[in-house]
Amino acid sequence: MSGRLLGVDHGIKRIGLAISDPNRMLARELKVLKRTTREADFAALQAIIAQEGVVGIVVGMPTHDAPTDAHTQADTVRLWLTRLRDYTNLPIVEWDESLTSEDARALARQQRRKPDAPIDDLAARLMLQSYLDALHDGLATFP
């Protein structure tokens, strides 16, 4: 199979994006979207999907978060995914994003990014690369 996959790190303030190469071997950071409105966020995603020729989306799913106010970050991402599915007919895969933020901080230091610079795109890249590696090792499937 071939075609670019879009990696998404969903956050409350920002959405980190990464993209795979057409052969799905490597992921690279693409962009950080500052969240505004649902419609604007999804319109920006649709534009990127069209521009990059994306054939599927991999969304990082928090798996080790503690409940706050009777829900978790995973609940928030699942609700967002429900809404995203109304905006696209592309296949969407949920993938564990555990520890990507910590690893992204370390990568940002290696890249000498400013300490206050967003790392959401790096987190998306690490999550997407994890999925691509699992895909090539036969540990994951793509619809």
N, C-alpha and C positions, 0 to 999 in steps of 0.2 A: 504494500500500500504506500501511497505517497500523497503529498499535499501538506500544506502548512497547518500547524495547530497553534492556536492562541492560548497562552497560559495566562490565567487571571488570578491575582491576589486581591480579593475583595476586602476593603477596609471601610471604616465609617467615614473617614475624611478623604481617602484616596483609593484609586484602583490601580494596582500595579499590573503591567502587561509585559509579556514576553512572547516571542515567536520562535517557532521551529524552522529549520530549513525544510525544503520540500521533501527530502528523504527521511525526515524525522529522526535525524541522528543527533543534532545539536540544537540547543536553545540559546537564545541571546535576549538580553533585556531590550525592550522596545520603547516603553513610555510609561509615565505616571500621569494618570488623569486625576485632576482635582475634582471631587464630586460636587455637583451642583444640584440639579433636579434629576429625577428618574428619567424623564424624557430626554434631557440633554445628555445624560450619561449613556443611555442606550443608543442614541443617535451617534455619539462619538464612537462607540464600539462598532456600530454598523458600518461607519465610514472606514474604520481601520480594517474590519473584516473584508470589505470590498477591495480596499487598496492593496492589502497584503495577500489576497487570494486564499483566505482561510477556509478550510474544509471542516474544522471541528474545534471545539473549545474544551480546555481542561481547566477546571476551577478548583483552587485550593480549598480544602475543607478542613477546618480546625477539628482535631479529634481529642485534644487533651486540655480543653478549657474548662474552667470552673464556672458553674452557673452563677449568674448575677441577675438579680431582679426577676427570678423565676424563668429565665431563658439563658441560652448560651450564645456565643458568637456563631456556632454552627447553626443554630436556629435562624439567626439573622441571615446567614449566607444562604440557607435553604429557601427562605422567603424571597430573597433577591433572585435566586435561580428560577423560582417559579415565575417571577415577573420577566426575567430574561427570556425564558422559553416562549413568552408571548411575542417577543420581538424578533426571534430568529428561529428558523427551522433546522439549523445546524445541530449535529449531535453534540451533546454536552456530557463530559465525564467529570465526576467528582474524584479528587485525588488528595490523599493525606498531605497536609502542609506542615506537619509537626517539625518544629525546630528550624523552619526556613528563615524566620526573622532573625534568630540568633546567628545562623550561618551567613545571612545577608549582611548583618552588621560587620562580621569579620571580613567578608569580601569587600565591603565598602571601605574598610580601613586599608586593605591591600591595594585597592584602586585609588587610594588617597582622596576619597570623596570628603567633602566638608562634613564635620560631625553632625550638623543639623540638616543635611541634605536627605531627601526622602530615599528610602531603600526598597520601596514597594516593588519596583521593577526587578530588582535583584532577587527578592523573595519569589516573585513570579517565575523568574528564570530558573532558580534552584528547584522549585516545585515542578515545573515543566520538564526539566532535565531528568529529575527523578522518575517521572512518568515515562519519558522516552526510553530511559535505561530499562525500566521494567517491561516496557512494550517489546524491546529488542531481546530481552532475556526470556520472553514468554510468560512473564508474571503478570501481565496486564493485557487487556484487549481493547481494541477500538471498535466502536459499533460499525 
